[in-house]
């Protein structure tokens, strides 16, 4: 739902890079190049960014009764 603060595998802090990655990828830049520029070199961190689906807007529609 929300990007994790740290990578699940290696423990590197990655949450602070999410907004920059998301903005640049939305503009049409190559995602691999953007991750290289942000310093995401490990496969685990890169997979975390590429596999993330932002569902917070969908989940926020449902309220607890």
N, C-alpha and C positions, 0 to 999 in steps of 0.2 A: 504494500500500500504506500508507505512512505519510504524513501531511500534510507537504508540503514546508515548509522553514523560511521561504523567501521565495516570493513570487508569481513565476510563470514569466515573466509579461509585464512587470510594472513593477518588480519587485525589492523590493517592500515586505515587511517581516517580518510573517508572518501565523500562524506555528505557535503562538505563545503565546495566540492567541485561539480555537484549535480546541476546547479542553476546555469553555470557557465557552459557546461556540456549541452544542456537542453536548449539553450538559446542559440548556440552556434550550430547545432544539428538542425534546428528548425529553420535556420536561414539557408540551409542547403549544403553546408560544408560536409566533407567526408568525415564520417564518424570516427574512423580509424585515425585520421590526421588530428582531429580534435583531441582524442584521448592521448595521442603522442605529445601534443602541445601541453596538455594538462599534467603530464607526468605519470599517466596510468600505463605502466609497462607490463605488469603481471597479468597473466591470463585470468586469474580469479577476479581481480578488480574490473577488468574489461568486461568479463561476462556478467558481472553484477550490473553494470551500466547498460549493456546491450539487452539484457533479459528483463530489465525492470519495466513494469507496466504500472502507470500511475492511476490507481483506482480510488483515491481519496474522494474525488467528486462523486463517484458512483456510490460509495459506502456512506457518504454523509447524507444521502437522500433518505436513508432508512433510520427511523428513530426507535429507540427503545420504548415500549409501551408502558 
